[in-house]
């Protein structure tokens, strides 16, 4: 009786292994056929607008607060 259970267990393991191998082979074949159908890479190409130019900050006419405090105002 025990040998019958072991035999069934081994048969089941063998069947499961064969199913896994068959599924893997099928997946490889599908991937190969998809690659031959599409010759271009599958990268996404998104439109990115040009960055806005930075504004130049003009500080030539400003007085520093330190000199205003030292001189007593403005």
C-alpha positions as CSV (number, residue, x, y, z in Angstrom):
1,X,0.0,0.0,0.0
2,X,2.8,2.4,0.9
3,X,4.6,1.8,-2.3
4,X,1.4,2.6,-4.3
5,X,1.2,6.0,-2.6
6,X,4.9,6.7,-3.3
7,X,4.3,5.7,-6.9
8,X,1.3,8.0,-7.2
9,X,3.3,10.9,-5.6
10,X,6.2,10.4,-8.0
11,X,3.8,10.3,-11.0
12,X,2.1,13.5,-9.9
13,X,5.4,15.3,-9.4
14,X,6.5,14.2,-12.8
15,X,3.2,15.4,-14.4
16,X,3.5,18.8,-12.6
17,X,7.1,19.1,-13.7
18,X,6.2,18.4,-17.3
19,X,3.4,21.0,-17.2
20,X,5.8,23.6,-15.9
21,X,8.3,22.8,-18.6
22,X,5.7,23.0,-21.3
23,X,4.4,26.3,-20.0
24,X,7.9,27.7,-20.0
25,X,8.6,26.6,-23.5
26,X,5.3,28.0,-24.7
27,X,6.1,31.4,-23.1
28,X,9.5,31.5,-24.7
29,X,8.0,30.8,-28.1
30,X,5.4,33.5,-27.6
31,X,8.1,36.0,-26.7
32,X,10.2,35.1,-29.7
33,X,7.2,35.5,-32.0
34,X,6.4,38.9,-30.5
35,X,10.0,40.1,-31.0
36,X,10.0,39.1,-34.6
37,X,6.6,40.9,-35.2
38,X,7.8,44.2,-33.7
39,X,11.2,45.2,-34.9
40,X,11.3,48.5,-32.9
41,X,12.1,48.6,-29.2
42,X,9.2,48.9,-26.7
43,X,10.4,52.1,-25.1
44,X,8.0,54.8,-24.3
45,X,8.5,58.0,-26.1
46,X,6.9,60.9,-24.3
47,X,6.9,64.5,-25.3
48,X,8.8,66.8,-22.9
49,X,8.5,70.5,-23.5
50,X,11.7,72.6,-23.5
51,X,12.5,74.0,-20.0
52,X,11.6,77.6,-19.4
53,X,14.5,80.1,-19.5
54,X,15.5,81.4,-16.1
55,X,15.0,85.0,-15.4
56,X,18.0,87.1,-14.6
57,X,17.7,88.9,-11.2
58,X,19.0,92.5,-11.2
59,X,20.2,93.7,-7.8
60,X,22.5,96.5,-8.9
61,X,20.2,99.3,-7.6
62,X,19.5,97.9,-4.2
63,X,21.2,99.0,-1.1
64,X,22.2,96.4,1.5
65,X,20.3,96.6,4.8
66,X,23.6,96.6,6.7
67,X,24.7,99.9,5.2
68,X,21.3,101.5,5.8
69,X,21.4,100.6,9.5
70,X,24.9,101.9,9.9
71,X,24.4,105.1,8.1
72,X,21.2,105.9,10.0
73,X,18.6,105.5,7.2
74,X,18.3,106.4,3.7
